[in-house]
């Protein structure tokens, strides 16, 4: 590729960056597919410039020319119900990581090297966002999460023999297969969701818990705690001077609370001074109540 051709391609790619950053997802995909695929020599030249010179423009061209592959891979994960733009975004993060780690002297094309990184980032995104409750935390569960879904499309509910076959294929215990099958078949439910009589769906988990608020022991414990806290509060108030006690009582404890300006007129000082006295008194109370 000549210097003039390289310069023209670089200018075209820079212009494409702006079009990729705006518009709809369809416009983004259309723009990405308009970027030409690099030849082997072009890819190697750009990778060497990035590795040896830290040329970020070369890195940008490597990323842009492979966006079509990210889109193609991301579309394969639409069955998880997550937005395509988010899948593409996560896949692009994986592509950028691959570009940074790509070694042109190994003799492998970037697309072959980057597939692992693209899929890894998309997998992480799906595991974080597919459910509110995480369904896969261990290495074996992560492996099962993606492989079991494709198996269930063919097999439906597993028989014992099918569980054993999947466990043998993936190198995990049959119990792990059964546990992941159960997780994939379940769905998220709000703990304290609405439990209407007309609702034919399952009841919220909170409705199964006993109401202990009226249980005698709980009521007695609340009363004792309230009495104890009240006694501590009044004991702490007794340690304040009369003016501070009056200000706190009028500002917080009485049913009809006074404003700073009303108290300022009562004591013949400014409203700011009342605020300072109130703040100092509250700090003293906090220290006493934390002992």
N, C-alpha and C positions, 0 to 999 in steps of 0.2 A: 504493500500500500504506500503510495507516494505521500510526501509531506502535505501537499495540497489536499489530497483526498482525506487524509487524517484530520486536517484542520476543519474541512467541511463537515465530516462526520461528527466531530466534537461539537461544532456549532449547532448542528441539528439535534444532538442529544441534549444539549443545554436547553434548547427551546422546548424539547419534549418534557423536561423536568417541570417546567411551569405548567404545561397542560395536564400533567399527571396529578398535580397538587390541587386541582380545582375540578368542579363539575361532578356528575353522577358516577356511580360505579361502572355503568356501561361505557361512559366516555373514557374513564380510566383504563378499562380493559382494551378499548379500541386503540387508545394511544399507545399502550404497552405493546400491542401486536404490530404496530407500525414501526417499531424500532428494529432494525435489521439484526439478524443473528450474526455473531462474529465468526469469522473463519478461524481455523486452527492457528494460523500465523498471527492474526490480529489478537486473538485471545492470549497467546503466549507473550507477545510483545507488551500488551497492557499489564499482564501479570508480573512480568519482569520489571517494568517501570514502577509498579506498586511496591514490589518487594525490595528492589535495590535503591529506589529514589524516594519512596514514600509519596508517590504521585497520586493525590486524591482524585484528580480528574480521571485518571486511569481506573481507579476503583469505582468511580461513579459510572463510567461507561460499562464496566463489567457487570455491575448490578443491573443497570437499565436494560442491557441486552438479554438478561436472563429473567426478566419479570414475567414473560409469557409462561415460563416453566413453573414459576411460583403460582400463577393463576390456575394453571392446569392441575397442579397438585392440590391446591386449596379447594377446587371444585369437587374433588373426590371425597371431601369431608363434609359436604353439605347435609348428609343424612343425620348429623348430630344436632341439627336444628339451630346452629349458631350462624350469625350473619357472615355472608361471604366477604364483605370488606374487612372484617376483623380477622378472618382466616388468612386473607391475602396479606394483611399488615404483619401478622405474626410470622407468616412464611417469609416475608421480605426481611424481617429481622434475622431469621436463620440464614438467608442468602447472604446478607452482609457479613455475618460471622464466618461463613464459608469463604467468601472472597478474601477476608483478612488472613485466613489460615491456608489458602490455596498455595500449593507449591508447583510451579509450572514445569520443573525439571523431572517430575515423577513420570510424566507421560500420560496422565489422565486428564480428560476434558473436565472443565469446571462444573458442567451440569451434572456429571456423574458423581463428583465429589460433593456437590452442594445438596443433592437430594436428601442425604442423611440429616443435614443441619436444618433444612426447610421442614422436613417431617417432624423433627424433634421439637422445634418451636411450636408448630401447630398442635402436636400432641400435648405439650405442656399447657397450651391455652385451653384446649378442650377439657383436660382433666381439671383445670381450675374453674371452668365456667359451665360445664355441662349440667351440673347439679349444685344446689346450695350446699348439700352434704357431700363431702368427697367420697367417691366410690372406689378410688384406687390410690393407695398410699405406698405399698411395698412394690419392689421390682416385679415380683410375680403377678401382682394384681394389675400393674400397668400393662404387662404383656397380655394378660387375659382380657383386659378392657377392650382393646382394639381387635384382638383375634376372635374373641368370643362372639362379638356382634356379627361378624361375617359368617361364623359357623351357625349361629341361630337363624340366620336368613335361610339357610339350607335345611336345618334340622328341626326348627321349632323348639318345643320343650324337649330337653334332653332325657333320654333313658339312661339307665345305669351303664350300659355298654358304651353309649355315646359319651358319657362323662369320662369313663375310663380312657376312651380313645383320645379325647381332647387333652386330658391330663398327660397322657403319654407323649402326644405330639408336641406339647408346649413345655414339658418337663416340670410340671407342678403336681401337687397332690390333688386327688379327686375332690377332697373337701373344699379346696380353694376354688375349684371350678364351680361347685354348687353354691358357694357363698357369693361369687361374682355373678352367677346367673340370677340369684335372688336380688342382688343390688341393681342389676340392669333392668329387672322386671318391675321394680318398685318406682315410686315417684315422690317428689318433694311434697310436703304438706306443712302448712303453717301450724305452729304449736298451739296458738290461741285463735285459730280461724273461726269464722262465723259458724254457729251450729243451729241453723234455722230448722224448724219443724218440717217445713216444706222441702228442705234440701234432701235429695235422695242419695247424695254422696256420703262418703265416710265421715264420721264425726271427728272433730279436731282432737288431738291427743290430750289437750288440757281438760277436756270434758270427762276424761276417765279418772282424773285425780280427785281424791276426796277433799271436800271443803273443810279445812281444819280451823277456820276463823272463829267459829262458834263453839269449838270444843272447850270445855271448862278450863283445862290446864293452859291452853293458849290464851284464853281471855284473862285468866289470873296473871299470867306472865306479862301480858301487855299492860295491865293495870299496875303491876309492881314496877315495871320498867318506867312507865309514865310518872309514877309517884317519885321514883328515885331521881329521875332526870329533873323534875320540878324542884325537888329539895336541893339538889346540887346547884341549880340555877339561882335560887333565892339565897343560898349560902354564899355564892360568888358575888351576888349583888350587894350583900351586906358588907363586903369588903371595899366597896366603892364609897367615895364621898357623896354627900347629899345631892349636890348639883348633878353629878354624873348619873346617879340613880334616877333622879327625876327626869333627866333627858331621855334615858333609855326607856323608862316606863311610859313616858308620853309619846315616844316615837315608835315603840314596838309592842308594848304589853297592853296598853289601854285599848278599849274597843274603838273609841274615837281618837285617832292619832293626830298629833299636831305637826305642823310643818316646821322647817328650820327657821323661817322668818317669824313665826308665832312665838317660838321659844326664844329667839333672839330679842324680841320686844319684852318678853317676860323677865329675862335676866339682864337686860340692858347691855348686850354685846352684839357683835355682828353675826350674821348667819354662818359665815365661814368659821368663826370661833366655835359656834355650836357644833358644826360638822367635825371639827378637830377633836372636841371633847367627846363626841359620840364615838369617833373612830378609836381614840385611846381607850375609852371604856370597853368597847367591844374587844379590843386586843387583850385587855386584862381579863375579861370574862373567858375568852378562848383559852388563855393560859391556865386558868383555874379549872376549867372543865376538862382539860386534857390530862390533868394530873391523875 
